[in-house]
């Protein structure tokens, strides 16, 4: 058993997983409200430091030939930093300036409706006057967003033939009359959010919806927070690290060949 083979192998697998995450970021660089993902890795140095401090196995017998793999993928995390705002001058396009999410009544293929959260404010008004996402899911008002009630009574509804004006608080006015409000809420701990699709999020058990102090910008959209140039540089770095692992395996393979076919004959 040659430890170098396993170290190089785990390093290459780690780089493959990092590349998968990076490729997904690049694929969604133009997705409205998308939040990029990143990866962490557990290095040998961290494992060694942990084991030095671990006194639980002192004096216990150990197996001969036990090894520690070189590296492994720690976790995939989401970067929730705000993307740039792009002005569209479309009355039904909205961007959130600050920490928070729009709440929508999402209906899956099985006909089940649940509340999802998103930063994508590219909405439209359907023929019945409801404010909906590009996929036809209904946008919830403040009450629906805070309570998680996706019932029809909490949909944002307007007059489809009248001009829409929305202030920073998300209040919707038509003909100088308040007709509805767009719900913008936040989550007390983002660790309780999980991605659903490209730019929607589920609130898992233990998460709590709270009021948001973010403002709403009408006629603008939030772009993704993916820096394409930075991601391309990281892709080159990953490629070189992967190639380094290949070279290590090739070198060890050559050493084993000499040991078996030349030294072994002597």
N, C-alpha and C positions, 0 to 999 in steps of 0.2 A: 504494500500500500504506500503510494507516494503522495505525501501531503500537498506538494506543489500542484499536482493535477486538480485536487479538490479546491484548493485556494483559487486557482485560475478559473475553474469551472463556475464557482459561486460568484466570482467577480463578473464573468461574462453574462450570467443569468441576471444579475442585478442591473447591469447596463441595458439589457434587453427590456426589462420592466420599466426602467427610467425612460427609455426611448418610446415605449408605448404611451406613457403619460405625456411626454413632450409632443409626440405626433398628434395626440388628441387636442392639445392646446393649439397647435398650429392650424389644425382643421377647423377650429372654432374661433379663429382670430377675428373673423367678421361677424360672429354671432352676437346679437345685441344682448347686453347684460351678462355675458359669459364671464365666469370667474376661473382663472387658471388654476391648475393643480401642480403640486410639487411633490417630491419624494424625499424621504430621509433614509439613511443607511446605518446599520450597526457595524462598526469597524472592529477589527481584532483588538485595537488599543482599548476600546470601551469594554470589551469582554474581559480582557486581561485585568483592567483596573477593578472590575466588578469581582472577579474571582480572587484577586489578592485580598480584598476586604471580606471575602466569604470564609468564615471560620467554621462553617457547619460540618465540613467533611474532614476535619483534621483527625488523623489517626485511623481513618477508615481505609480499607483496602480498595485499590483502584484496578480497573482492567488494563492489561497490557495492550498497547496499540491504540488507545483512545486519542482522537484528534479533534480539533476545533476548526470548523470551516472558516474561510477567510472573511467573508462579508455576507450580509443578507439585507434585503429591503426592509426598512423599519416600518414606515407607514406612508400612505398617500394623503396629503392634506390639501385643503382648498385655501387659496389666497383671496380673501374677501375685500381687498382694497378697491376703492372706487375707480372705475375707468373714466376716460375722457368723455365729456358731453358733446354731442354732435347736434347742431341746430338743423332742424328739418322744416320748421314753420308749418308743420301739419298740426291742426287743432287737436287731433286725437293721439298724438305722440307725447309721451310723458317720460321724464327722467327723475330719478330720486337723487337729491343732493344731500348726502349724509348716509347714516346707517339705517337701513330699513328695507322692507320688501312690499311689493304689491301682493294682494291675496286674490286668488282666482278659484272659482268652482270648477275643478277639473273632472271631466267625465271620461273614464277609460272605455275600452272596446266592449267590456262586459256590461256597460251601462251604470257602473258604480261611480258615484260622485264623492269627491273629497276635496279638501282645501290644500292647494299648493301655493308656494311662495316664489316670487320671481322678481328680478330687477328689470325685466324686459317690458317696457311700457309702450310697445308698438301696438296700440289698440285701434279698433274701428267701431263704428256704430252700425248694428245690423238693422234690418228693415223694421224690426219691432221696437227699435229705440234703445236696445241694451248695448252697453259698452262691453266689447268682447275682445279676446286675444286673436291673433292671426289664425289660430286653430279653432276659433269659435267658442272658447270657454269664457264663462261670464266673469267679469271683474266684480269683486265684492266691495261694498261700502265699509265705512269704519266699523259699524256694529258687527257685520259679518266677519270682518278681518280679525277683530279682537276676540269674538266668541267662538270662531271656528264654525259658525253656522252657515252652510252653503245653500240655504233655502232661497227660493225665488224672491222672497221679500227683502233679501239683502243684496240683490243685484243692483248695479248702478244703471239707472234708466233715465233717458233724456228724450227730448223731442228731436227726431232725426232730421227735421227740416229747419231747425233753428241753430244759430251759431253758438258754439260752446266756448265758455271762458272759465278757466280753472285757476284759482289763486295758489299761493304757496302752501296753504293748508290743505289742499286737495278738494276744496269746496267748488262744486260745479254750478255755474250760473248760466241762465238763458233768459234773455230779455230783462236783465237786471234782477232776476228772481233766483233764489237758491233752490235748486231742484234735487241735488244729491251731493254726495261726497265720496271721493275715492279713498278707500282704506289703505293706509300705509302703516305698517306695524314693524316691530323688531322682535328679535328672539334674545332672551336673557343670556343664553350660552350657545354659541354657534357649534359647539361639539354635538349638539342634539339635532343638527341639520344634516340631511343626507341628500345627495344629488339625485334628481329624477329627470332623466333625459339631458338635454343640452344646458338649459338655463332655468330649470325649476328645482324646487327643494321640498322635501318632506320633513315634517317635524316629528321626530321619533319620540317614543315614550320617555318622559322625564323632562322634555323641553317645555318652555313656557313662553307664550306670546305676551309682549309688553308694548306699551305705547312707544312711538318713535318720535324723535324731535327733528327728523329729516324734513326737508321741504320738497315740494313738487315743482318741477320746471315744465311748463307746457311748451309744445313745439320743439322738443329736443329728445334725444335718445342717448342712453349711456352705452358707449362702445365697450367691447371686451377689454380686460386689463392685461391682455397678452402683448408683450413686447416681442414682435417678430424677430428683430435683429438679435436680441438677447437669446431667444429660443434657438435660433440658428447657430449661434456661437456654442450654446450648450450641446447642440446636436453633434457638432464637430468634436467637442470634448468627449462625449459619450462614445463616438466612433473610434477615437484614438485609444480610449481606455479598453474598448472591446478588442481592438487589434492587439493591444499589449497582452491581453489574456491569451489570445491565439498564439502569439509568439512564445509565451511561457510554456504552453502545452506542447508546441512544436519542439522547443529546446529540450524539454524533459523527455519527450518521445525519442529524440535523437540520442539522448544520454542512455535511455533504457535499451535502445537498439544496440548501442556499442557494448553495454554491459552484458547483454544476452548473447549477442552473435560474435563478439570479438574477445572481450575479456573472459566470457564464459567458456570459450573454447580452450583457452590457456589453462 
